[in-house]
Amino acid sequence: MSSIYVLTRVSALSFVLLYAIRCVADCPEGNLPQGTYKQSCSNCSVSGSNLTAKCNPIKATYNQFYSTLNNYEACRSGIDNFDGNLTCDKGDASAPAGSYRDSCRDINVEKGSLYAKCRTVGGDWKEAAVKLNTCNQSVYNTNGTLGCILPYGTYQQTCRNPHVSPGGLLTAECKSKSGSWITSSVSVSCRGDLNNNDGRLGCN
């Protein structure tokens, strides 16, 4: 192993350690609100009820940019770094469970409705909302739109990860007789029973 390679590895390790120390030093525990954002954000500061920090986006670990979370005192949860953006749950009630949390931020529940900014397929952020009293399953994000309504049918007994696309297609992974999981789709305009036919969605 050459001395140049060893030196390069040591230098790289030193940079990582210095970077980690800088993050901790810039985000002291003292007067800052709690949350996991301290693990990936630096230059944290509080001004009035606003929290500002320089946070790492997912695809560029060292290319940070500043994010501000307004009225952080209204957070119902700890504050997180969501792809470079400071975010938390707010509102008059706890936010529901669902896969939307993997691609939505600024989650807020007000007067029975869920509001959030959700990522589209193209990577943009879109304002989205759904009335929770209409839900019959956990909430999901479909291309920047929140959904939680599934058509009823016997497929729900043997299918998993169901969701409805804006075009009106129900898609799910359904268990076949052999025990394998098959992904298929069917139109929700079905007037009969939406069922699982040996791993494939059908309408009877």
FIKOLZA-1660 file (N, C-alpha, C; in steps of 0.1 Angstrom, whole numbers, plus 5000, padded with zeros to 4 digits):
% residues 204
   i   px   py   pz ch aa at
   1 5009 4988 5000  A  M  N
   1 5000 5000 5000  A  M CA
   1 5009 5012 5000  A  M  C
   2 5007 5022 4991  A  S  N
   2 5016 5033 4990  A  S CA
   2 5013 5043 5001  A  S  C
   3 5023 5052 5003  A  S  N
   3 5022 5062 5014  A  S CA
   3 5011 5072 5009  A  S  C
   4 5010 5075 4996  A  I  N
   4 5001 5084 4991  A  I CA
   4 4986 5080 4994  A  I  C
   5 4984 5067 4992  A  Y  N
   5 4971 5061 4994  A  Y CA
   5 4967 5062 5009  A  Y  C
   6 4977 5059 5018  A  V  N
   6 4974 5060 5032  A  V CA
   6 4971 5074 5036  A  V  C
   7 4979 5083 5031  A  L  N
   7 4977 5097 5034  A  L CA
   7 4963 5102 5030  A  L  C
   8 4959 5098 5018  A  T  N
   8 4946 5101 5012  A  T CA
   8 4935 5096 5021  A  T  C
   9 4936 5083 5025  A  R  N
   9 4926 5078 5034  A  R CA
   9 4925 5085 5047  A  R  C
  10 4937 5088 5053  A  V  N
  10 4937 5096 5066  A  V CA
  10 4931 5110 5064  A  V  C
  11 4935 5116 5053  A  S  N
  11 4929 5130 5051  A  S CA
  11 4914 5129 5050  A  S  C
  12 4909 5119 5042  A  A  N
  12 4895 5118 5040  A  A CA
  12 4888 5116 5054  A  A  C
  13 4894 5107 5062  A  L  N
  13 4888 5104 5075  A  L CA
  13 4888 5116 5084  A  L  C
  14 4899 5123 5083  A  S  N
  14 4900 5136 5091  A  S CA
  14 4889 5146 5087  A  S  C
  15 4887 5147 5074  A  F  N
  15 4876 5156 5069  A  F CA
  15 4863 5152 5075  A  F  C
  16 4859 5139 5074  A  V  N
  16 4847 5134 5079  A  V CA
  16 4845 5137 5094  A  V  C
  17 4856 5135 5102  A  L  N
  17 4855 5137 5116  A  L CA
  17 4853 5152 5119  A  L  C
  18 4861 5160 5112  A  L  N
  18 4860 5174 5114  A  L CA
  18 4846 5179 5111  A  L  C
  19 4840 5174 5100  A  Y  N
  19 4827 5177 5096  A  Y CA
  19 4816 5174 5106  A  Y  C
  20 4818 5162 5112  A  A  N
  20 4809 5157 5123  A  A CA
  20 4810 5166 5135  A  A  C
  21 4822 5170 5139  A  I  N
  21 4824 5178 5150  A  I CA
  21 4818 5192 5148  A  I  C
  22 4820 5197 5135  A  R  N
  22 4814 5210 5132  A  R CA
  22 4799 5210 5134  A  R  C
  23 4792 5199 5129  A  C  N
  23 4778 5198 5130  A  C CA
  23 4773 5199 5145  A  C  C
  24 4780 5191 5153  A  V  N
  24 4777 5191 5167  A  V CA
  24 4779 5204 5174  A  V  C
  25 4790 5210 5170  A  A  N
  25 4794 5223 5176  A  A CA
  25 4784 5234 5172  A  A  C
  26 4779 5233 5160  A  D  N
  26 4770 5243 5154  A  D CA
  26 4756 5241 5159  A  D  C
  27 4752 5229 5164  A  C  N
  27 4739 5226 5168  A  C CA
  27 4739 5221 5183  A  C  C
  28 4743 5230 5192  A  P  N
  28 4744 5226 5206  A  P CA
  28 4730 5222 5212  A  P  C
  29 4730 5214 5222  A  E  N
  29 4718 5210 5228  A  E CA
  29 4710 5220 5235  A  E  C
  30 4717 5231 5240  A  G  N
  30 4712 5240 5249  A  G CA
  30 4698 5246 5246  A  G  C
  31 4697 5256 5237  A  N  N
  31 4685 5263 5234  A  N CA
  31 4678 5259 5222  A  N  C
  32 4681 5247 5216  A  L  N
  32 4675 5243 5204  A  L CA
  32 4664 5233 5206  A  L  C
  33 4653 5233 5198  A  P  N
  33 4643 5223 5200  A  P CA
  33 4648 5209 5196  A  P  C
  34 4642 5199 5202  A  Q  N
  34 4646 5185 5200  A  Q CA
  34 4643 5180 5186  A  Q  C
  35 4651 5170 5181  A  G  N
  35 4648 5164 5168  A  G CA
  35 4660 5158 5162  A  G  C
  36 4658 5149 5153  A  T  N
  36 4669 5142 5146  A  T CA
  36 4677 5151 5136  A  T  C
  37 4672 5163 5133  A  Y  N
  37 4678 5172 5124  A  Y CA
  37 4692 5176 5128  A  Y  C
  38 4695 5175 5141  A  K  N
  38 4708 5179 5146  A  K CA
  38 4719 5169 5141  A  K  C
  39 4715 5157 5137  A  Q  N
  39 4725 5148 5132  A  Q CA
  39 4730 5151 5117  A  Q  C
  40 4722 5159 5110  A  S  N
  40 4726 5162 5096  A  S CA
  40 4725 5176 5092  A  S  C
  41 4723 5185 5102  A  C  N
  41 4722 5199 5100  A  C CA
  41 4733 5207 5108  A  C  C
  42 4737 5218 5103  A  S  N
  42 4747 5227 5110  A  S CA
  42 4742 5241 5110  A  S  C
  43 4750 5250 5116  A  N  N
  43 4746 5264 5117  A  N CA
  43 4732 5266 5122  A  N  C
  44 4728 5259 5132  A  C  N
  44 4715 5260 5137  A  C CA
  44 4713 5272 5145  A  C  C
  45 4702 5279 5144  A  S  N
  45 4699 5291 5152  A  S CA
  45 4684 5293 5153  A  S  C
  46 4680 5299 5164  A  V  N
  46 4666 5302 5167  A  V CA
  46 4664 5317 5167  A  V  C
  47 4654 5322 5160  A  S  N
  47 4651 5336 5160  A  S CA
  47 4636 5337 5163  A  S  C
  48 4632 5342 5175  A  G  N
  48 4618 5342 5178  A  G CA
  48 4612 5328 5179  A  G  C
  49 4602 5325 5170  A  S  N
  49 4597 5311 5170  A  S CA
  49 4601 5304 5157  A  S  C
  50 4611 5309 5151  A  N  N
  50 4616 5303 5138  A  N CA
  50 4630 5296 5141  A  N  C
  51 4631 5284 5135  A  L  N
  51 4644 5276 5136  A  L CA
  51 4650 5276 5122  A  L  C
  52 4663 5280 5121  A  T  N
  52 4670 5279 5108  A  T CA
  52 4682 5270 5109  A  T  C
  53 4685 5263 5099  A  A  N
  53 4697 5254 5099  A  A CA
  53 4701 5251 5085  A  A  C
  54 4713 5247 5083  A  K  N
  54 4719 5244 5070  A  K CA
  54 4719 5228 5070  A  K  C
  55 4711 5222 5061  A  C  N
  55 4708 5208 5062  A  C CA
  55 4712 5200 5050  A  C  C
  56 4717 5188 5052  A  N  N
  56 4721 5179 5040  A  N CA
  56 4709 5174 5033  A  N  C
  57 4709 5176 5020  A  P  N
  57 4699 5169 5011  A  P CA
  57 4704 5154 5009  A  P  C
  58 4695 5146 5005  A  I  N
  58 4698 5131 5004  A  I CA
  58 4709 5129 4994  A  I  C
  59 4708 5135 4982  A  K  N
  59 4717 5132 4971  A  K CA
  59 4730 5139 4971  A  K  C
  60 4732 5148 4980  A  A  N
  60 4745 5156 4980  A  A CA
  60 4749 5158 4995  A  A  C
  61 4755 5149 5001  A  T  N
  61 4758 5148 5015  A  T CA
  61 4764 5161 5020  A  T  C
  62 4774 5167 5012  A  Y  N
  62 4781 5179 5017  A  Y CA
  62 4776 5192 5011  A  Y  C
  63 4766 5191 5002  A  N  N
  63 4760 5203 4996  A  N CA
  63 4748 5207 5003  A  N  C
  64 4750 5214 5015  A  Q  N
  64 4739 5218 5023  A  Q CA
  64 4733 5231 5018  A  Q  C
  65 4720 5233 5022  A  F  N
  65 4714 5246 5020  A  F CA
  65 4705 5250 5032  A  F  C
  66 4702 5263 5033  A  Y  N
  66 4695 5267 5045  A  Y CA
  66 4680 5264 5044  A  Y  C
  67 4674 5261 5055  A  S  N
  67 4660 5258 5056  A  S CA
  67 4655 5265 5069  A  S  C
  68 4643 5270 5069  A  T  N
  68 4637 5276 5080  A  T CA
  68 4624 5270 5083  A  T  C
  69 4622 5266 5096  A  L  N
  69 4609 5261 5100  A  L CA
  69 4602 5271 5109  A  L  C
  70 4591 5277 5104  A  N  N
  70 4584 5287 5111  A  N CA
  70 4575 5281 5122  A  N  C
  71 4574 5289 5133  A  N  N
  71 4566 5285 5144  A  N CA
  71 4569 5271 5149  A  N  C
  72 4582 5268 5151  A  Y  N
  72 4585 5254 5155  A  Y CA
  72 4579 5250 5169  A  Y  C
  73 4575 5260 5177  A  E  N
  73 4569 5257 5190  A  E CA
  73 4555 5250 5188  A  E  C
  74 4549 5250 5176  A  A  N
  74 4537 5244 5173  A  A CA
  74 4539 5229 5169  A  A  C
  75 4551 5224 5169  A  C  N
  75 4554 5211 5165  A  C CA
  75 4548 5201 5175  A  C  C
  76 4541 5191 5169  A  R  N
  76 4536 5180 5178  A  R CA
  76 4546 5168 5179  A  R  C
  77 4557 5169 5171  A  S  N
  77 4567 5158 5170  A  S CA
  77 4581 5165 5170  A  S  C
  78 4591 5156 5171  A  G  N
  78 4605 5161 5170  A  G CA
  78 4607 5166 5156  A  G  C
  79 4617 5175 5154  A  I  N
  79 4620 5181 5141  A  I CA
  79 4629 5173 5134  A  I  C
  80 4627 5171 5121  A  D  N
  80 4635 5162 5112  A  D CA
  80 4641 5170 5101  A  D  C
  81 4651 5164 5095  A  N  N
  81 4657 5169 5082  A  N CA
  81 4651 5161 5071  A  N  C
  82 4642 5166 5063  A  F  N
  82 4636 5158 5052  A  F CA
  82 4642 5163 5039  A  F  C
  83 4653 5156 5034  A  D  N
  83 4660 5160 5022  A  D CA
  83 4664 5174 5021  A  D  C
  84 4669 5179 5032  A  G  N
  84 4674 5193 5033  A  G CA
  84 4664 5203 5038  A  G  C
  85 4652 5199 5042  A  N  N
  85 4642 5208 5047  A  N CA
  85 4638 5204 5061  A  N  C
  86 4638 5214 5070  A  L  N
  86 4634 5212 5083  A  L CA
  86 4619 5210 5083  A  L  C
  87 4614 5200 5090  A  T  N
  87 4600 5196 5090  A  T CA
  87 4595 5190 5103  A  T  C
  88 4582 5191 5106  A  C  N
  88 4577 5184 5118  A  C CA
  88 4562 5183 5116  A  C  C
  89 4555 5175 5125  A  D  N
  89 4541 5174 5124  A  D CA
  89 4535 5186 5133  A  D  C
  90 4524 5192 5127  A  K  N
  90 4517 5203 5134  A  K CA
  90 4502 5200 5133  A  K  C
  91 4495 5209 5140  A  G  N
  91 4480 5208 5139  A  G CA
  91 4473 5205 5152  A  G  C
  92 4460 5203 5151  A  D  N
  92 4451 5201 5162  A  D CA
  92 4449 5186 5166  A  D  C
  93 4456 5177 5158  A  A  N
  93 4454 5163 5161  A  A CA
  93 4467 5156 5155  A  A  C
  94 4469 5144 5160  A  S  N
  94 4480 5136 5155  A  S CA
  94 4478 5132 5141  A  S  C
  95 4489 5132 5133  A  A  N
  95 4488 5128 5119  A  A CA
  95 4487 5113 5118  A  A  C
  96 4479 5109 5108  A  P  N
  96 4477 5094 5106  A  P CA
  96 4489 5087 5101  A  P  C
  97 4489 5074 5102  A  A  N
  97 4500 5066 5096  A  A CA
  97 4498 5065 5081  A  A  C
  98 4509 5060 5075  A  G  N
  98 4508 5058 5060  A  G CA
  98 4521 5060 5053  A  G  C
  99 4522 5054 5041  A  S  N
  99 4534 5055 5034  A  S CA
  99 4537 5070 5029  A  S  C
 100 4527 5079 5029  A  Y  N
 100 4529 5092 5025  A  Y CA
 100 4541 5099 5033  A  Y  C
 101 4543 5094 5045  A  R  N
 101 4554 5100 5053  A  R CA
 101 4568 5099 5047  A  R  C
 102 4569 5089 5038  A  D  N
 102 4582 5087 5031  A  D CA
 102 4585 5097 5020  A  D  C
 103 4574 5105 5016  A  S  N
 103 4576 5114 5004  A  S CA
 103 4568 5127 5006  A  S  C
 104 4564 5130 5019  A  C  N
 104 4557 5142 5022  A  C CA
 104 4563 5149 5034  A  C  C
 105 4562 5162 5034  A  R  N
 105 4568 5170 5046  A  R CA
 105 4558 5181 5050  A  R  C
 106 4561 5188 5060  A  D  N
 106 4552 5199 5065  A  D CA
 106 4538 5194 5068  A  D  C
 107 4538 5183 5075  A  I  N
 107 4525 5176 5077  A  I CA
 107 4517 5183 5088  A  I  C
 108 4504 5186 5085  A  N  N
 108 4496 5194 5094  A  N CA
 108 4481 5188 5094  A  N  C
 109 4475 5186 5105  A  V  N
 109 4462 5182 5106  A  V CA
 109 4453 5193 5112  A  V  C
 110 4443 5198 5105  A  E  N
 110 4435 5209 5109  A  E CA
 110 4420 5205 5106  A  E  C
 111 4412 5205 5116  A  K  N
 111 4397 5204 5115  A  K CA
 111 4394 5191 5106  A  K  C
 112 4400 5180 5109  A  G  N
 112 4397 5168 5103  A  G CA
 112 4403 5166 5089  A  G  C
 113 4412 5175 5084  A  S  N
 113 4418 5173 5071  A  S CA
 113 4433 5173 5073  A  S  C
 114 4440 5164 5065  A  L  N
 114 4454 5163 5065  A  L CA
 114 4460 5171 5054  A  L  C
 115 4470 5180 5057  A  Y  N
 115 4476 5188 5047  A  Y CA
 115 4491 5185 5047  A  Y  C
 116 4498 5186 5036  A  A  N
 116 4512 5183 5035  A  A CA
 116 4517 5188 5021  A  A  C
 117 4531 5189 5020  A  K  N
 117 4537 5191 5008  A  K CA
 117 4543 5178 5003  A  K  C
 118 4539 5173 4992  A  C  N
 118 4543 5159 4988  A  C CA
 118 4551 5160 4975  A  C  C
 119 4560 5151 4974  A  R  N
 119 4569 5150 4962  A  R CA
 119 4562 5143 4950  A  R  C
 120 4563 5149 4938  A  T  N
 120 4558 5143 4926  A  T CA
 120 4568 5133 4920  A  T  C
 121 4564 5126 4910  A  V  N
 121 4573 5117 4903  A  V CA
 121 4585 5125 4898  A  V  C
 122 4583 5137 4893  A  G  N
 122 4594 5145 4888  A  G CA
 122 4603 5151 4898  A  G  C
 123 4600 5150 4911  A  G  N
 123 4608 5155 4921  A  G CA
 123 4604 5169 4927  A  G  C
 124 4593 5174 4921  A  D  N
 124 4588 5187 4926  A  D CA
 124 4580 5185 4939  A  D  C
 125 4577 5196 4946  A  W  N
 125 4569 5196 4958  A  W CA
 125 4555 5202 4955  A  W  C
 126 4545 5195 4959  A  K  N
 126 4531 5200 4956  A  K CA
 126 4522 5200 4969  A  K  C
 127 4515 5211 4970  A  E  N
 127 4505 5211 4982  A  E CA
 127 4494 5201 4980  A  E  C
 128 4492 5193 4990  A  A  N
 128 4482 5183 4989  A  A CA
 128 4473 5182 5002  A  A  C
 129 4461 5177 5001  A  A  N
 129 4452 5176 5012  A  A CA
 129 4442 5165 5010  A  A  C
 130 4437 5160 5021  A  V  N
 130 4427 5149 5021  A  V CA
 130 4418 5150 5033  A  V  C
 131 4405 5148 5032  A  K  N
 131 4397 5147 5044  A  K CA
 131 4398 5134 5051  A  K  C
 132 4401 5133 5063  A  L  N
 132 4404 5121 5070  A  L CA
 132 4391 5113 5073  A  L  C
 133 4380 5119 5074  A  N  N
 133 4368 5112 5077  A  N CA
 133 4363 5103 5065  A  N  C
 134 4369 5105 5054  A  T  N
 134 4366 5096 5042  A  T CA
 134 4375 5084 5040  A  T  C
 135 4385 5083 5049  A  C  N
 135 4395 5073 5047  A  C CA
 135 4391 5059 5052  A  C  C
 136 4395 5049 5045  A  N  N
 136 4392 5036 5050  A  N CA
 136 4405 5028 5049  A  N  C
 137 4417 5035 5048  A  Q  N
 137 4430 5028 5049  A  Q CA
 137 4440 5039 5052  A  Q  C
 138 4453 5035 5054  A  S  N
 138 4463 5044 5057  A  S CA
 138 4466 5053 5045  A  S  C
 139 4471 5065 5047  A  V  N
 139 4473 5075 5037  A  V CA
 139 4485 5073 5028  A  V  C
 140 4484 5075 5015  A  Y  N
 140 4495 5073 5006  A  Y CA
 140 4496 5085 4997  A  Y  C
 141 4508 5087 4991  A  N  N
 141 4511 5098 4982  A  N CA
 141 4512 5092 4968  A  N  C
 142 4503 5097 4959  A  T  N
 142 4503 5093 4945  A  T CA
 142 4507 5105 4936  A  T  C
 143 4520 5107 4932  A  N  N
 143 4524 5117 4924  A  N CA
 143 4520 5131 4929  A  N  C
 144 4522 5133 4942  A  G  N
 144 4519 5146 4948  A  G CA
 144 4505 5148 4953  A  G  C
 145 4497 5138 4952  A  T  N
 145 4483 5138 4957  A  T CA
 145 4481 5128 4968  A  T  C
 146 4475 5133 4979  A  L  N
 146 4472 5124 4990  A  L CA
 146 4459 5116 4988  A  L  C
 147 4460 5103 4991  A  G  N
 147 4448 5094 4989  A  G CA
 147 4447 5085 5001  A  G  C
 148 4435 5080 5004  A  C  N
 148 4434 5070 5014  A  C CA
 148 4421 5062 5013  A  C  C
 149 4414 5064 5001  A  I  N
 149 4402 5057 4999  A  I CA
 149 4404 5045 4990  A  I  C
 150 4400 5034 4994  A  L  N
 150 4401 5022 4986  A  L CA
 150 4387 5016 4983  A  L  C
 151 4384 5011 4972  A  P  N
 151 4372 5004 4969  A  P CA
 151 4371 4991 4977  A  P  C
 152 4359 4988 4982  A  Y  N
 152 4358 4976 4990  A  Y CA
 152 4358 4964 4981  A  Y  C
 153 4362 4952 4987  A  G  N
 153 4362 4940 4979  A  G CA
 153 4369 4929 4987  A  G  C
 154 4367 4917 4983  A  T  N
 154 4374 4906 4990  A  T CA
 154 4389 4905 4988  A  T  C
 155 4394 4913 4978  A  Y  N
 155 4408 4914 4975  A  Y CA
 155 4416 4918 4988  A  Y  C
 156 4409 4926 4996  A  Q  N
 156 4416 4932 5008  A  Q CA
 156 4421 4921 5018  A  Q  C
 157 4415 4909 5016  A  Q  N
 157 4419 4898 5025  A  Q CA
 157 4432 4891 5022  A  Q  C
 158 4436 4892 5009  A  T  N
 158 4448 4885 5004  A  T CA
 158 4457 4893 4996  A  T  C
 159 4455 4906 4996  A  C  N
 159 4463 4916 4988  A  C CA
 159 4470 4926 4997  A  C  C
 160 4481 4931 4993  A  R  N
 160 4488 4941 5002  A  R CA
 160 4493 4953 4993  A  R  C
 161 4496 4963 5000  A  N  N
 161 4501 4976 4994  A  N CA
 161 4491 4981 4983  A  N  C
 162 4478 4981 4986  A  P  N
 162 4469 4986 4975  A  P CA
 162 4469 5001 4974  A  P  C
 163 4467 5007 4962  A  H  N
 163 4465 5021 4961  A  H CA
 163 4458 5024 4948  A  H  C
 164 4452 5035 4947  A  V  N
 164 4444 5039 4935  A  V CA
 164 4451 5051 4928  A  V  C
 165 4454 5049 4916  A  S  N
 165 4460 5060 4908  A  S CA
 165 4450 5070 4904  A  S  C
 166 4455 5083 4901  A  P  N
 166 4445 5093 4896  A  P CA
 166 4437 5089 4884  A  P  C
 167 4442 5079 4876  A  G  N
 167 4434 5075 4865  A  G CA
 167 4424 5065 4868  A  G  C
 168 4422 5061 4881  A  G  N
 168 4412 5052 4885  A  G CA
 168 4415 5037 4884  A  G  C
 169 4428 5034 4885  A  L  N
 169 4432 5020 4886  A  L CA
 169 4436 5016 4900  A  L  C
 170 4431 5005 4904  A  L  N
 170 4435 4999 4917  A  L CA
 170 4446 4990 4914  A  L  C
 171 4458 4992 4921  A  T  N
 171 4469 4983 4920  A  T CA
 171 4473 4977 4933  A  T  C
 172 4477 4965 4933  A  A  N
 172 4480 4958 4946  A  A CA
 172 4489 4946 4943  A  A  C
 173 4496 4941 4953  A  E  N
 173 4503 4929 4953  A  E CA
 173 4494 4918 4959  A  E  C
 174 4490 4908 4951  A  C  N
 174 4481 4898 4956  A  C CA
 174 4487 4884 4957  A  C  C
 175 4484 4877 4967  A  K  N
 175 4490 4864 4969  A  K CA
 175 4483 4853 4960  A  K  C
 176 4492 4845 4953  A  S  N
 176 4487 4835 4945  A  S CA
 176 4485 4822 4953  A  S  C
 177 4479 4812 4946  A  K  N
 177 4477 4799 4953  A  K CA
 177 4491 4792 4957  A  K  C
 178 4501 4796 4949  A  S  N
 178 4514 4790 4952  A  S CA
 178 4522 4797 4963  A  S  C
 179 4516 4809 4967  A  G  N
 179 4522 4816 4978  A  G CA
 179 4530 4828 4973  A  G  C
 180 4532 4830 4960  A  S  N
 180 4540 4842 4955  A  S CA
 180 4531 4854 4955  A  S  C
 181 4537 4866 4954  A  W  N
 181 4530 4878 4953  A  W CA
 181 4531 4884 4939  A  W  C
 182 4520 4888 4934  A  I  N
 182 4519 4892 4920  A  I CA
 182 4513 4906 4920  A  I  C
 183 4519 4916 4913  A  T  N
 183 4514 4929 4912  A  T CA
 183 4505 4930 4899  A  T  C
 184 4493 4935 4901  A  S  N
 184 4483 4937 4890  A  S CA
 184 4474 4949 4893  A  S  C
 185 4466 4952 4883  A  S  N
 185 4457 4964 4884  A  S CA
 185 4444 4960 4878  A  S  C
 186 4434 4968 4883  A  V  N
 186 4420 4966 4877  A  V CA
 186 4413 4980 4879  A  V  C
 187 4404 4983 4870  A  S  N
 187 4396 4995 4871  A  S CA
 187 4387 4995 4883  A  S  C
 188 4387 5007 4890  A  V  N
 188 4378 5008 4902  A  V CA
 188 4363 5010 4898  A  V  C
 189 4361 5011 4885  A  S  N
 189 4347 5013 4881  A  S CA
 189 4339 5000 4881  A  S  C
 190 4346 4989 4886  A  C  N
 190 4339 4976 4887  A  C CA
 190 4326 4977 4895  A  C  C
 191 4315 4972 4891  A  R  N
 191 4303 4972 4898  A  R CA
 191 4300 4959 4906  A  R  C
 192 4309 4950 4905  A  G  N
 192 4308 4938 4913  A  G CA
 192 4319 4937 4924  A  G  C
 193 4323 4925 4927  A  D  N
 193 4333 4923 4938  A  D CA
 193 4347 4924 4932  A  D  C
 194 4355 4933 4938  A  L  N
 194 4369 4933 4934  A  L CA
 194 4376 4922 4942  A  L  C
 195 4382 4912 4934  A  N  N
 195 4387 4900 4941  A  N CA
 195 4401 4897 4937  A  N  C
 196 4407 4887 4944  A  N  N
 196 4420 4882 4940  A  N CA
 196 4418 4869 4934  A  N  C
 197 4421 4868 4921  A  N  N
 197 4420 4856 4913  A  N CA
 197 4434 4850 4911  A  N  C
 198 4438 4841 4920  A  D  N
 198 4451 4835 4919  A  D CA
 198 4463 4845 4917  A  D  C
 199 4462 4856 4925  A  G  N
 199 4473 4865 4925  A  G CA
 199 4471 4877 4916  A  G  C
 200 4459 4878 4909  A  R  N
 200 4456 4889 4900  A  R CA
 200 4443 4895 4904  A  R  C
 201 4442 4908 4904  A  L  N
 201 4430 4915 4907  A  L CA
 201 4420 4913 4896  A  L  C
 202 4407 4911 4900  A  G  N
 202 4397 4908 4890  A  G CA
 202 4384 4915 4895  A  G  C
 203 4373 4914 4887  A  C  N
 203 4360 4920 4890  A  C CA
 203 4350 4910 4887  A  C  C
 204 4342 4906 4897  A  N  N
 204 4331 4896 4895  A  N CA
 204 4318 4903 4898  A  N  C
% end
